[in-house]
Amino acid sequence: MSNTITTSTPSPQANSSASASSGDNSLASQISRITQQITKLTQQAKDIANGSGTTEEKQKQQELIQAQIKMLQAQVAQLQRQQVEEAQKKQDQQQSRVEGVNKPSENNQIDIYI
């Protein structure tokens, strides 16, 4: 059982860093994948508690998994912040497009010198 966990331990880190670096993936899909990885790691932690091995081995494996979960949760938080920033930028852009008396366009702007 420890071999299975050892081989699956680097997997979430590699997948999450690869998905975070590629620009083609949307933030929502990255968050979804990382959340799935967190779910899998949580299940592995539960399986370790019910599995065979010494208490010390189980504790070390669970600590490693918990560290990975914390790292992935931090990545989710970062991606969520990026989502908020992008939404704010879009909203700001839409608001800046509104033209009127107090916000003239570049073509219809009048310079007044006193």
C-alpha angles and dihedrals in degrees: 000000000000090000091056091051093044092054093045095045098080092042099081092047093051094045095046094047091048093049092046092053098049115087095203095073118084118235091243092056091047090051090048093052093047091048089053090051090051089052091051092048091049090053090049090053090053091048091052091056090054095040134088126272139082121305091246093053091049092049093050092049092048091049090053091050092047090052090052091048090052091050092050091047089054090052090050090051090050092049091048090053089051089051090053092048092050092048090050092050091050091049091049091049092051092049092048090054092063107102126195145119095314095036109043122185120249090257095049099043119124123204112215120195122193 
